[in-house]
Amino acid sequence: MSPLQFQKQLRLQEARRLMLSERLDAASAGFRVGYNDASHFNREYKRHFGLPPLRDVERLWENADRVV
């Protein structure tokens, strides 16, 4: 993994954490981790996690509710 890919992975993971823990919307989380374009953030997020941000976070919340 290149340094640029590693940095992108960290930014996307942090955005996911922000959406889950602080209930930020995708655009706000993307902006907080350095993405100035919400569409670009959404594309990168989907490429990395396999789902668009909102669907991914909703799925994670549902799974967490089942565990608790």
N, CA, C and O atoms as a GROMACS GRO file, in nm:
protein
  272
    1MET      N    1   0.086  -0.118   0.000
    1MET     CA    2   0.000   0.000   0.000
    1MET      C    3   0.090   0.124   0.000
    1MET      O    4   0.185   0.133   0.078
    2SER      N    5   0.060   0.215  -0.087
    2SER     CA    6   0.140   0.337  -0.095
    2SER      C    7   0.104   0.431   0.020
    2SER      O    8  -0.002   0.416   0.082
    3PRO      N    9   0.190   0.527   0.050
    3PRO     CA   10   0.157   0.625   0.155
    3PRO      C   11   0.027   0.700   0.126
    3PRO      O   12  -0.051   0.728   0.217
    4LEU      N   13   0.002   0.732   0.000
    4LEU     CA   14  -0.122   0.802  -0.036
    4LEU      C   15  -0.244   0.715  -0.010
    4LEU      O   16  -0.345   0.762   0.041
    5GLN      N   17  -0.235   0.586  -0.046
    5GLN     CA   18  -0.346   0.494  -0.021
    5GLN      C   19  -0.370   0.478   0.129
    5GLN      O   20  -0.484   0.472   0.175
    6PHE      N   21  -0.262   0.470   0.205
    6PHE     CA   22  -0.274   0.458   0.350
    6PHE      C   23  -0.342   0.580   0.410
    6PHE      O   24  -0.430   0.567   0.495
    7GLN      N   25  -0.301   0.698   0.365
    7GLN     CA   26  -0.363   0.822   0.413
    7GLN      C   27  -0.512   0.825   0.379
    7GLN      O   28  -0.594   0.863   0.463
    8LYS      N   29  -0.547   0.785   0.258
    8LYS     CA   30  -0.688   0.783   0.217
    8LYS      C   31  -0.766   0.686   0.304
    8LYS      O   32  -0.878   0.717   0.346
    9GLN      N   33  -0.709   0.570   0.332
    9GLN     CA   34  -0.776   0.472   0.416
    9GLN      C   35  -0.801   0.529   0.556
    9GLN      O   36  -0.910   0.513   0.611
   10LEU      N   37  -0.701   0.595   0.613
   10LEU     CA   38  -0.719   0.655   0.746
   10LEU      C   39  -0.827   0.761   0.745
   10LEU      O   40  -0.909   0.768   0.837
   11ARG      N   41  -0.829   0.845   0.642
   11ARG     CA   42  -0.930   0.951   0.633
   11ARG      C   43  -1.070   0.891   0.623
   11ARG      O   44  -1.162   0.940   0.689
   12LEU      N   45  -1.086   0.788   0.543
   12LEU     CA   46  -1.217   0.726   0.528
   12LEU      C   47  -1.262   0.656   0.656
   12LEU      O   48  -1.379   0.662   0.692
   13GLN      N   49  -1.170   0.591   0.724
   13GLN     CA   50  -1.204   0.527   0.851
   13GLN      C   51  -1.243   0.630   0.956
   13GLN      O   52  -1.335   0.607   1.035
   14GLU      N   53  -1.174   0.743   0.958
   14GLU     CA   54  -1.208   0.849   1.052
   14GLU      C   55  -1.345   0.908   1.020
   14GLU      O   56  -1.423   0.937   1.110
   15ALA      N   57  -1.373   0.926   0.893
   15ALA     CA   58  -1.505   0.977   0.853
   15ALA      C   59  -1.615   0.881   0.898
   15ALA      O   60  -1.719   0.924   0.947
   16ARG      N   61  -1.591   0.752   0.880
   16ARG     CA   62  -1.688   0.652   0.924
   16ARG      C   63  -1.709   0.660   1.074
   16ARG      O   64  -1.822   0.654   1.123
   17ARG      N   65  -1.600   0.673   1.149
   17ARG     CA   66  -1.609   0.685   1.294
   17ARG      C   67  -1.689   0.808   1.334
   17ARG      O   68  -1.771   0.802   1.426
   18LEU      N   69  -1.665   0.920   1.265
   18LEU     CA   70  -1.739   1.044   1.295
   18LEU      C   71  -1.888   1.028   1.268
   18LEU      O   72  -1.970   1.077   1.345
   19MET      N   73  -1.923   0.961   1.159
   19MET     CA   74  -2.064   0.940   1.127
   19MET      C   75  -2.130   0.851   1.232
   19MET      O   76  -2.246   0.872   1.267
   20LEU      N   77  -2.057   0.753   1.280
   20LEU     CA   78  -2.114   0.662   1.379
   20LEU      C   79  -2.120   0.722   1.518
   20LEU      O   80  -2.223   0.715   1.585
   21SER      N   81  -2.010   0.782   1.562
   21SER     CA   82  -2.004   0.828   1.701
   21SER      C   83  -2.062   0.967   1.722
   21SER      O   84  -2.122   0.994   1.826
   22GLU      N   85  -2.046   1.055   1.624
   22GLU     CA   86  -2.096   1.191   1.638
   22GLU      C   87  -2.221   1.218   1.554
   22GLU      O   88  -2.274   1.329   1.551
   23ARG      N   89  -2.267   1.114   1.486
   23ARG     CA   90  -2.388   1.121   1.403
   23ARG      C   91  -2.380   1.232   1.298
   23ARG      O   92  -2.479   1.297   1.267
   24LEU      N   93  -2.260   1.252   1.243
   24LEU     CA   94  -2.245   1.351   1.136
   24LEU      C   95  -2.300   1.296   1.006
   24LEU      O   96  -2.298   1.174   0.983
   25ASP      N   97  -2.349   1.384   0.921
   25ASP     CA   98  -2.388   1.341   0.787
   25ASP      C   99  -2.260   1.321   0.705
   25ASP      O  100  -2.152   1.365   0.745
   26ALA      N  101  -2.274   1.254   0.591
   26ALA     CA  102  -2.158   1.218   0.510
   26ALA      C  103  -2.080   1.341   0.465
   26ALA      O  104  -1.957   1.341   0.472
   27ALA      N  105  -2.147   1.445   0.420
   27ALA     CA  106  -2.078   1.564   0.370
   27ALA      C  107  -1.996   1.629   0.481
   27ALA      O  108  -1.883   1.670   0.458
   28SER      N  109  -2.053   1.638   0.600
   28SER     CA  110  -1.981   1.699   0.713
   28SER      C  111  -1.862   1.615   0.755
   28SER      O  112  -1.754   1.668   0.781
   29ALA      N  113  -1.881   1.484   0.761
   29ALA     CA  114  -1.770   1.395   0.798
   29ALA      C  115  -1.660   1.402   0.694
   29ALA      O  116  -1.542   1.409   0.728
   30GLY      N  117  -1.698   1.400   0.567
   30GLY     CA  118  -1.599   1.411   0.460
   30GLY      C  119  -1.522   1.540   0.468
   30GLY      O  120  -1.400   1.542   0.451
   31PHE      N  121  -1.592   1.649   0.493
   31PHE     CA  122  -1.526   1.779   0.505
   31PHE      C  123  -1.428   1.780   0.623
   31PHE      O  124  -1.318   1.832   0.612
   32ARG      N  125  -1.471   1.721   0.736
   32ARG     CA  126  -1.385   1.719   0.855
   32ARG      C  127  -1.255   1.643   0.834
   32ARG      O  128  -1.154   1.673   0.896
   33VAL      N  129  -1.258   1.543   0.745
   33VAL     CA  130  -1.136   1.465   0.722
   33VAL      C  131  -1.060   1.511   0.598
   33VAL      O  132  -0.961   1.449   0.558
   34GLY      N  133  -1.106   1.621   0.537
   34GLY     CA  134  -1.026   1.680   0.430
   34GLY      C  135  -1.082   1.673   0.290
   34GLY      O  136  -1.014   1.715   0.196
   35TYR      N  137  -1.201   1.621   0.271
   35TYR     CA  138  -1.262   1.619   0.138
   35TYR      C  139  -1.343   1.746   0.120
   35TYR      O  140  -1.431   1.777   0.200
   36ASN      N  141  -1.314   1.820   0.014
   36ASN     CA  142  -1.388   1.943  -0.015
   36ASN      C  143  -1.506   1.920  -0.106
   36ASN      O  144  -1.591   2.009  -0.121
   37ASP      N  145  -1.514   1.805  -0.167
   37ASP     CA  146  -1.620   1.772  -0.262
   37ASP      C  147  -1.696   1.650  -0.209
   37ASP      O  148  -1.640   1.541  -0.200
   38ALA      N  149  -1.823   1.669  -0.175
   38ALA     CA  150  -1.904   1.561  -0.117
   38ALA      C  151  -1.919   1.445  -0.215
   38ALA      O  152  -1.918   1.329  -0.173
   39SER      N  153  -1.933   1.474  -0.343
   39SER     CA  154  -1.948   1.366  -0.442
   39SER      C  155  -1.822   1.281  -0.449
   39SER      O  156  -1.829   1.158  -0.456
   40HIS      N  157  -1.708   1.347  -0.446
   40HIS     CA  158  -1.582   1.274  -0.448
   40HIS      C  159  -1.568   1.188  -0.323
   40HIS      O  160  -1.525   1.072  -0.330
   41PHE      N  161  -1.604   1.243  -0.209
   41PHE     CA  162  -1.599   1.167  -0.084
   41PHE      C  163  -1.690   1.045  -0.093
   41PHE      O  164  -1.650   0.935  -0.056
   42ASN      N  165  -1.813   1.063  -0.142
   42ASN     CA  166  -1.907   0.951  -0.153
   42ASN      C  167  -1.852   0.841  -0.243
   42ASN      O  168  -1.865   0.722  -0.212
   43ARG      N  169  -1.793   0.879  -0.356
   43ARG     CA  170  -1.735   0.780  -0.447
   43ARG      C  171  -1.620   0.704  -0.381
   43ARG      O  172  -1.613   0.581  -0.390
   44GLU      N  173  -1.531   0.776  -0.316
   44GLU     CA  174  -1.418   0.712  -0.249
   44GLU      C  175  -1.466   0.620  -0.136
   44GLU      O  176  -1.413   0.510  -0.118
   45TYR      N  177  -1.564   0.665  -0.060
   45TYR     CA  178  -1.618   0.587   0.050
   45TYR      C  179  -1.677   0.456  -0.002
   45TYR      O  180  -1.649   0.349   0.051
   46LYS      N  181  -1.759   0.467  -0.106
   46LYS     CA  182  -1.823   0.348  -0.162
   46LYS      C  183  -1.718   0.252  -0.217
   46LYS      O  184  -1.730   0.131  -0.202
   47ARG      N  185  -1.616   0.305  -0.281
   47ARG     CA  186  -1.510   0.221  -0.335
   47ARG      C  187  -1.437   0.147  -0.222
   47ARG      O  188  -1.399   0.031  -0.237
   48HIS      N  189  -1.419   0.214  -0.111
   48HIS     CA  190  -1.344   0.155   0.000
   48HIS      C  191  -1.428   0.057   0.083
   48HIS      O  192  -1.383  -0.053   0.113
   49PHE      N  193  -1.551   0.096   0.118
   49PHE     CA  194  -1.633   0.016   0.209
   49PHE      C  195  -1.740  -0.068   0.138
   49PHE      O  196  -1.801  -0.155   0.199
   50GLY      N  197  -1.763  -0.043   0.009
   50GLY     CA  198  -1.858  -0.124  -0.065
   50GLY      C  199  -2.000  -0.072  -0.067
   50GLY      O  200  -2.084  -0.123  -0.142
   51LEU      N  201  -2.030   0.027   0.014
   51LEU     CA  202  -2.164   0.088   0.019
   51LEU      C  203  -2.148   0.239   0.030
   51LEU      O  204  -2.046   0.287   0.080
   52PRO      N  205  -2.248   0.314  -0.015
   52PRO     CA  206  -2.245   0.459   0.008
   52PRO      C  207  -2.247   0.487   0.158
   52PRO      O  208  -2.294   0.404   0.236
   53PRO      N  209  -2.197   0.602   0.200
   53PRO     CA  210  -2.186   0.632   0.344
   53PRO      C  211  -2.313   0.610   0.424
   53PRO      O  212  -2.310   0.543   0.528
   54LEU      N  213  -2.424   0.665   0.381
   54LEU     CA  214  -2.547   0.654   0.459
   54LEU      C  215  -2.590   0.508   0.475
   54LEU      O  216  -2.623   0.465   0.585
   55ARG      N  217  -2.588   0.432   0.368
   55ARG     CA  218  -2.629   0.291   0.376
   55ARG      C  219  -2.533   0.211   0.464
   55ARG      O  220  -2.576   0.125   0.540
   56ASP      N  221  -2.404   0.239   0.454
   56ASP     CA  222  -2.306   0.170   0.535
   56ASP      C  223  -2.327   0.198   0.683
   56ASP      O  224  -2.329   0.106   0.764
   57VAL      N  225  -2.344   0.324   0.718
   57VAL     CA  226  -2.362   0.360   0.858
   57VAL      C  227  -2.494   0.305   0.912
   57VAL      O  228  -2.499   0.257   1.025
   58GLU      N  229  -2.600   0.310   0.833
   58GLU     CA  230  -2.728   0.252   0.877
   58GLU      C  231  -2.713   0.103   0.903
   58GLU      O  232  -2.767   0.051   1.001
   59ARG      N  233  -2.641   0.034   0.816
   59ARG     CA  234  -2.618  -0.110   0.833
   59ARG      C  235  -2.540  -0.136   0.962
   59ARG      O  236  -2.572  -0.228   1.037
   60LEU      N  237  -2.439  -0.056   0.988
   60LEU     CA  238  -2.359  -0.074   1.110
   60LEU      C  239  -2.442  -0.046   1.235
   60LEU      O  240  -2.429  -0.116   1.335
   61TRP      N  241  -2.529   0.056   1.230
   61TRP     CA  242  -2.617   0.084   1.345
   61TRP      C  243  -2.712  -0.032   1.369
   61TRP      O  244  -2.734  -0.072   1.483
   62GLU      N  245  -2.770  -0.086   1.261
   62GLU     CA  246  -2.862  -0.199   1.274
   62GLU      C  247  -2.791  -0.319   1.338
   62GLU      O  248  -2.846  -0.383   1.428
   63ASN      N  249  -2.671  -0.348   1.291
   63ASN     CA  250  -2.596  -0.461   1.346
   63ASN      C  251  -2.561  -0.438   1.492
   63ASN      O  252  -2.563  -0.531   1.571
   64ALA      N  253  -2.528  -0.314   1.528
   64ALA     CA  254  -2.496  -0.284   1.667
   64ALA      C  255  -2.619  -0.301   1.756
   64ALA      O  256  -2.609  -0.349   1.868
   65ASP      N  257  -2.737  -0.262   1.705
   65ASP     CA  258  -2.860  -0.277   1.784
   65ASP      C  259  -2.892  -0.424   1.809
   65ASP      O  260  -2.946  -0.458   1.914
   66ARG      N  261  -2.858  -0.510   1.714
   66ARG     CA  262  -2.886  -0.653   1.731
   66ARG      C  263  -2.794  -0.715   1.835
   66ARG      O  264  -2.832  -0.810   1.902
   67VAL      N  265  -2.674  -0.662   1.848
   67VAL     CA  266  -2.577  -0.716   1.943
   67VAL      C  267  -2.613  -0.676   2.084
   67VAL      O  268  -2.592  -0.754   2.178
   68VAL      N  269  -2.666  -0.556   2.102
   68VAL     CA  270  -2.696  -0.504   2.235
   68VAL      C  271  -2.818  -0.564   2.293
   68VAL      O  272  -2.857  -0.531   2.405
   0.00000   0.00000   0.00000
